[in-house]
Amino acid sequence: MPNTKKLDTKTGEDKAMAPTTPPMYIDHEAIRKLAGLLNETGLSEIEITEGDKSLRVTKSAPVQTVAAPAVAAAPAAAAAPAAAPGAVAALSHDNHPGAVKSPMVGTAYLQAEPGSPRFVTKGASVKEGDTLLIIEAMKVMNPIKAEKSGTVVDILIEDAQPVEFGQPLFIIE
């Protein structure tokens, strides 16, 4: 866009003006369609780029507030040893050094196709680079490979189960 000149009414001099950029066109219908796609696919963010313009639509997870009931000090101390063993086990999977976590949101498949044998089973030895499962995301099959060699101690998901980003899938020791 060429520079334009403006006449300064006080001094009578021509002054150069910087080129102006036209305002960005916002396609509200495209934003609505992308938001709908987020809801349909379970994704939390989607971005499209065309030339030098890009459009990103993100969806934040709803904040959940949990109110804990007030408990007297003596019963709270007595309740501590009675914690559910399942809750302790669930916490240990997230922090386990051998946890294989999902790198994406999608549907996890433990076998290449229905009726075929699973990629790995509990107790199986795996080598670094072996396929553990496939995660389907937006109609794309993504093989998830072992990052280290070891033994599959636990399989934490079922076949064809939806998985979240960062969710523990396997424990390999």
Secondary structure, DSSP 8 states (H G I E B T S, - for coil): ---EEEE-TTT--EEEE----------HHHHHHHHHHHHHHT-SEEEEEETTEEEEEE--------------HHHHHHHGGG--HHHHHHHHHHH-TTEEE-SSSEEEESBSSTTS-BS--TT-EE-TT-EEEEEEETTEEEEEE-SS-EEEEEE-S-TTEEE-TT-EEEEE-
